[in-house]
């Protein structure tokens, strides 16, 4: 996913770039609705399916899902992606838009010694379109693999294990394929070098377009997002009217 151009407050963390621009084409949000809060009634699919949680909306793709209240919901114009370390062009390996992030500054370090602190969040989740997808199973596996490799395992591709894609149906009846990936024994030396995990869900909308939702997070730490919570968030993924 290419980075969004425009004036941006940038936060660069190890192996990732995040931008929060306000593109001219971004949908307007009424003053009473902050990012991630339902912008309509329960009947339009934007009200949380989990009591006490809050809705994350990607209006461009018509995707919504819920996260616990301690997650920070970014604007619909926010794009997050990972690139190869040392790539001056920062060509995205994989990314998603309109994310929610848990503990954005969970770990801070200057691993490359350039004098700039980089932030590693505990976890993040978002969605995007997959225009080049051949099938949902392949797309789910590749998204999960690339997020773990790009965020946690570089340059050791062989340290990423990707599971088989399996059929999955969300609470709303949305069907597709889900796959997980993990890194193991990467052995990084930086202060924020941790093992990672990802869960990706790929599905089609009524127009036949392939879309995806992906969770990526740190693994093997005390405050790791537990798998039941990841699956609970996944279960709320649904298609909604993209208009705010």
VENRAKA-V277509 format. One record per residue. N is the residue number from 0. RES is the residue in three letters. SS is DSSP state (hx for helix, st for strand, lp for the rest). PSI is psi in whole degrees, -180 to 180 (none if undefined). OMEGA is omega in whole degrees, -180 to 180 (999 if undefined). Layout:
<<N,RES,SS,PSI,OMEGA> <N,RES,SS,PSI,OMEGA>>
This chain:
<<0,UNK,lp,122,-179> <1,UNK,lp,150,178> <2,UNK,lp,148,178> <3,UNK,lp,130,179> <4,UNK,lp,154,177> <5,UNK,lp,171,177> <6,UNK,lp,130,-172> <7,UNK,st,147,167> <8,UNK,st,109,-171> <9,UNK,st,142,175> <10,UNK,st,109,-177> <11,UNK,st,122,174> <12,UNK,st,169,-179> <13,UNK,lp,124,178> <14,UNK,lp,20,178> <15,UNK,st,153,175> <16,UNK,st,134,179> <17,UNK,st,134,179> <18,UNK,st,143,-179> <19,UNK,st,68,-179> <20,UNK,st,171,173> <21,UNK,lp,79,-177> <22,UNK,lp,151,-177> <23,UNK,lp,-27,-177> <24,UNK,lp,-1,-178> <25,UNK,lp,140,-180> <26,UNK,lp,145,179> <27,UNK,lp,147,177> <28,UNK,lp,133,-178> <29,UNK,lp,150,-178> <30,UNK,lp,-26,-177> <31,UNK,lp,-8,-177> <32,UNK,lp,115,176> <33,UNK,lp,160,-178> <34,UNK,lp,132,177> <35,UNK,lp,-16,178> <36,UNK,lp,149,179> <37,UNK,lp,133,180> <38,UNK,lp,10,179> <39,UNK,lp,-169,180> <40,UNK,lp,179,-178> <41,UNK,hx,-25,-176> <42,UNK,hx,-15,-177> <43,UNK,hx,6,175> <44,UNK,lp,-1,-178> <45,UNK,lp,-8,174> <46,UNK,lp,143,-178> <47,UNK,lp,140,175> <48,UNK,lp,-23,179> <49,UNK,lp,118,-180> <50,UNK,lp,131,179> <51,UNK,lp,-10,176> <52,UNK,lp,-180,178> <53,UNK,st,155,-174> <54,UNK,st,138,172> <55,UNK,st,129,-175> <56,UNK,st,129,170> <57,UNK,st,90,-173> <58,UNK,lp,-28,-180> <59,UNK,lp,-35,-178> <60,UNK,lp,-6,180> <61,UNK,lp,37,-179> <62,UNK,st,137,174> <63,UNK,st,152,172> <64,UNK,st,168,-176> <65,UNK,st,151,175> <66,UNK,st,158,176> <67,UNK,lp,162,-172> <68,UNK,lp,-20,-178> <69,UNK,lp,0,174> <70,UNK,lp,143,177> <71,UNK,st,119,-180> <72,UNK,st,121,-179> <73,UNK,lp,167,-179> <74,UNK,lp,164,-179> <75,UNK,lp,-17,178> <76,UNK,lp,0,-178> <77,UNK,st,130,180> <78,UNK,st,134,178> <79,UNK,st,134,175> <80,UNK,st,164,175> <81,UNK,st,146,-180> <82,UNK,st,168,177> <83,UNK,lp,137,175> <84,UNK,lp,135,177> <85,UNK,lp,-3,178> <86,UNK,lp,111,-177> <87,UNK,lp,-25,179> <88,UNK,lp,-13,-177> <89,UNK,lp,48,178> <90,UNK,lp,122,-175> <91,UNK,st,134,169> <92,UNK,st,-42,180> <93,UNK,st,157,179> <94,UNK,st,180,172> <95,UNK,st,168,-176> <96,UNK,st,169,176> <97,UNK,st,55,-173> <98,UNK,st,171,166> <99,UNK,st,140,-174> <100,UNK,st,136,178> <101,UNK,st,122,180> <102,UNK,lp,70,-174> <103,UNK,lp,-35,-180> <104,UNK,lp,41,-177> <105,UNK,lp,-39,176> <106,UNK,st,133,179> <107,UNK,st,137,-180> <108,UNK,st,165,174> <109,UNK,lp,66,-173> <110,UNK,lp,-30,-179> <111,UNK,lp,0,175> <112,UNK,lp,24,-179> <113,UNK,lp,6,178> <114,UNK,lp,0,-179> <115,UNK,lp,124,178> <116,UNK,lp,136,179> <117,UNK,st,141,-175> <118,UNK,st,136,173> <119,UNK,st,116,178> <120,UNK,lp,162,176> <121,UNK,lp,-39,180> <122,UNK,st,159,175> <123,UNK,st,158,-178> <124,UNK,st,142,-179> <125,UNK,st,-171,-176> <126,UNK,st,164,-180> <127,UNK,st,173,174> <128,UNK,st,154,-180> <129,UNK,lp,74,-174> <130,UNK,lp,-22,-178> <131,UNK,lp,11,-177> <132,UNK,lp,140,174> <133,UNK,lp,-35,174> <134,UNK,lp,162,-174> <135,UNK,hx,-34,-179> <136,UNK,hx,-47,180> <137,UNK,hx,-40,-178> <138,UNK,hx,-40,179> <139,UNK,hx,-45,-180> <140,UNK,hx,-42,-177> <141,UNK,hx,-40,177> <142,UNK,hx,-48,180> <143,UNK,hx,-45,-179> <144,UNK,hx,-47,-176> <145,UNK,hx,-36,178> <146,UNK,hx,-41,180> <147,UNK,hx,-45,178> <148,UNK,hx,-51,-175> <149,UNK,hx,-37,-175> <150,UNK,hx,-29,-170> <151,UNK,hx,-26,-168> <152,UNK,hx,-7,-176> <153,UNK,lp,140,-1> <154,UNK,lp,19,-171> <155,UNK,lp,82,179> <156,UNK,hx,-31,-178> <157,UNK,hx,-11,179> <158,UNK,hx,3,179> <159,UNK,st,127,177> <160,UNK,st,125,-179> <161,UNK,st,127,-179> <162,UNK,lp,170,177> <163,UNK,lp,146,176> <164,UNK,lp,141,-180> <165,UNK,st,151,177> <166,UNK,st,145,180> <167,UNK,st,143,177> <168,UNK,st,128,-179> <169,UNK,lp,175,-179> <170,UNK,lp,-32,-177> <171,UNK,lp,-5,-178> <172,UNK,lp,7,179> <173,UNK,lp,125,-177> <174,UNK,st,150,179> <175,UNK,st,-152,-178> <176,UNK,st,140,178> <177,UNK,st,142,179> <178,UNK,st,154,179> <179,UNK,st,157,177> <180,UNK,st,151,177> <181,UNK,st,156,171> <182,UNK,st,149,-178> <183,UNK,lp,131,175> <184,UNK,lp,42,179> <185,UNK,lp,-41,175> <186,UNK,lp,35,178> <187,UNK,lp,156,-177> <188,UNK,lp,-11,-178> <189,UNK,lp,161,-180> <190,UNK,lp,-32,-178> <191,UNK,lp,29,178> <192,UNK,lp,112,-179> <193,UNK,lp,161,172> <194,UNK,st,154,-178> <195,UNK,st,170,178> <196,UNK,st,158,178> <197,UNK,st,148,173> <198,UNK,st,127,-178> <199,UNK,st,140,180> <200,UNK,st,121,179> <201,UNK,st,141,-174> <202,UNK,st,171,179> <203,UNK,st,146,173> <204,UNK,lp,175,-177> <205,UNK,lp,-22,179> <206,UNK,lp,-1,180> <207,UNK,lp,10,179> <208,UNK,lp,138,178> <209,UNK,st,132,179> <210,UNK,st,167,179> <211,UNK,st,156,174> <212,UNK,st,136,-178> <213,UNK,st,137,171> <214,UNK,st,136,174> <215,UNK,st,134,-178> <216,UNK,st,168,178> <217,UNK,st,143,-178> <218,UNK,st,146,174> <219,UNK,lp,21,177> <220,UNK,lp,165,-175> <221,UNK,lp,-38,-178> <222,UNK,lp,24,173> <223,UNK,lp,140,176> <224,UNK,lp,118,-176> <225,UNK,lp,151,-177> <226,UNK,hx,-39,177> <227,UNK,hx,-34,178> <228,UNK,hx,-41,177> <229,UNK,hx,-46,-178> <230,UNK,hx,-31,178> <231,UNK,hx,-41,176> <232,UNK,hx,-47,179> <233,UNK,hx,-40,-177> <234,UNK,lp,-17,-179> <235,UNK,lp,-3,-179> <236,UNK,lp,132,-176> <237,UNK,st,162,177> <238,UNK,st,136,-179> <239,UNK,lp,168,172> <240,UNK,lp,126,-176> <241,UNK,lp,-17,-178> <242,UNK,lp,133,178> <243,UNK,lp,none,999>>
